[in-house]
């Protein structure tokens, strides 16, 4: 059997022209770490056969694309500064850089794109999502990668996914909260420097308290900031 060498198409207008749409988001119940899935529909409207798409997705949060009540603005001051400066500071936040494979299809297929949900509130994307009480988180997905497909003679062709391929998706905040709540029920996480954690542990022992949470609460009560 003769295998045709892989080549770039001479006429890219004849190459597959995939279109993308997020159908929804859902929490993944059983994983080693918090994960949610985006159900991504990939359509090739001309009906050309596609062997595979090696897809790279840059997942962004677009804070300027939604409104905020006063309480949420207060939660976001630490991330964006005073609300009067938000026209400048509410720029795109990188949530994830994803590499996924779209398997062979003709016409249309749907794949699950796994998104790791970091609950470190020192990470801007996690801090933003944690600060939203409800509603939707405005997301943007920017696509890149390589499409592999057969030419009219059965030879393997490949073409780049155009950089112009981008879509928006309004993800329900409840999906992120459901995901985090499933893996970390009634729990929040903050990053501490090693010496700060050691000092907290010494204070916990000195006060005879069972947990670091009890120690922090005692300290907040003493300061009148509980």
N, C-alpha and C positions, 0 to 999 in steps of 0.2 A: 504494500500500500504506500502510495506517495503522499507525503504530508506537505501541503503548501506552506511556504514561509509566511510568518506573520508580517503584515504590512499596514501602513497607514493608508486610508482611502485617498484616491486622487480627487474625488469629488465629495467633500464632506456634507453636501446637501443631501446625498443619498444615504448617509449614516443614520442610525437610530437617533431620535430626538426625544429622550425621556422627559416626562413631566412628573412632578412630585406633589403629594398632598398628604398632610398628617390627618388621619381619620379620628384619632383620639389618643388619650394617654391612660395608663392603668398601673397600679402598684403591682410589683412582683412579690408574692408572698413568701417564697422559699428561695433564698439566695444567701450567700455568705456575708453580704453587706447590703445596705439599703439600695434598691434598684427600682426604677420605674421604666416602663416600656412606652415608647411612642410607636404607634402603628402607622407605618409609612407606606402609602400606596404609590407604586411606580407604574406609570402608563407610557406605552410607546404607541402613539395614536395612529401611526401608519401601518401597524401590524407587522413590522419587521421582526424577525427572530433575534433575540438577544441571548448570547451564551452566558454572559456574566457582566455585572458592573462592580468594579472595585471602587467603592464609594467612600469619600471622605466628607464628613459633615462638621462644619463649625457651628456649634449651638450657642446662640447669644440671647441674653436678656436685654430687652429694650425698655428701660424704665420710663422714658418720656412718653410712651404710648398708652398710658393709663392715668386715671385720676386717683387722688388720695384724699381721705378725710383727715381731720386734724390729728386724731390719735395716731394714724399711720405715719403722717408727716413727722410727728414727734419720735416715732420709732426709727425713722430713717435719717434723722439728723446726723447720727454718727457715721453714716455711709456717704451722704451727699452734702452735708453741711446745712446751713439755714435755708429754709424753703425759698427765700428771695433769690438765692443763687442757683436754684435748680435748673433754670434754663441753660446754664453752662455745665453743671456738674452731673446731670442725669444722662450720662453717656452710656453706650453699650457695655454690658458686662459679659465677659466670656464665662459660659457655664461649662462647656466640654468640647473637646476635639475628638471626633468619633470616626473609627474605621469599621465599615461594615461591608459585607458581600451580599449583593443581590443575585440570587441564583438564576439559572436559565428560565426565560419566560417568553411568551409571545402575547402581545396585547397589553396584559395588565397582571400585576402581582402585588402582594402585600407582605412586608417583612416587619418584624419587631426590632426596634432599635433600642438597646438597653442604655439607660442613663444612670450613672452612679450618682447617688444623692449624698453629698458630703454634708455632715451636720456640724462642721467646725465653723463657728460664727466669726472666726477671723477671716474666712474666705468670703469675698464680696457676694458671690451668687447665693450662697447659703444664708448669709445675713439678710439679704434682700428678701428672699422667699420666706424666711422665718418671720420677717417684720410685717408681712401682708396678712391681715385677718381673714380675708375671704376674696371672692371675685376671681379674676383671671390674671395670670402672669403673661405679659406680652413677650413672645419668643420669636426669634428669627433663625432660620436654618439656611446656611450657605453651603452649596454643594460643589464638590470637585471630584476628580477621579478619572477612571478609565473604563470605557465601554468596549466589550469584546463581542464581535458578531460575525456571521458568515457573509461573504460576498456572493454574487450570483453563481460563482463556480465552486462554492463550498470552501474557499480559502478563508483563513482567519484574518479578520481585519480588526483594527482598534482605533478608537477616537477618544479625545478628551471630553469629559463632561464640561460644558461651557461654564465659565465663572459667573455668567449672568443668571445661572439657576439658583434662585433664592426664593424662599416662601416664608410667610408669617404663620404663627399658630398661637392662639390664646389658650394657654393651658390652665385648667381649673386649679386654683391654689390648693383646693381640698385634696387633690391627688398627691401633691408633694407632702402635705401634712399627714395624709393617710399612710404614705410610705414610711416616713420618719417615725410616726407614732407606732407603727407595727413593729419596727425593729428596736426603738428606744421609747417604750411607753412611759409617759409622765416624766421624761428626762430631757435635760438640755446639756450642751457641752460647751466649754470655753477652753481656750488654750492658755496655759500658764507657763512661765519660765520655770526651769528646774528649781532655782533657789526660792522662788515664790511658793511652789508646791511644798518644798521641804519646810519652809517657815509655817505654812498652813498646817502641815502634819504635826509639827511640834506644838503649835497652839491647840490643835485638836486633842493631843495627848494631855497637855497641861490642864485643859478644861474637863477632861474625862468624858469626852463626847464620842459617840459611836461612829459617826461618819463625818466626812469633810463638809457635807451639806449642812449638818447640824452646826458645825463650827462657823461656817459663813453666815448662817442665819443669826447665830448669837452675835457675831460682830456687827451685822447690819442693825440688829435690834439695839445694840449699845450706841450705835451712831445715830439712831432715830431715822434710819432710811429704809426700814423694812416696808 
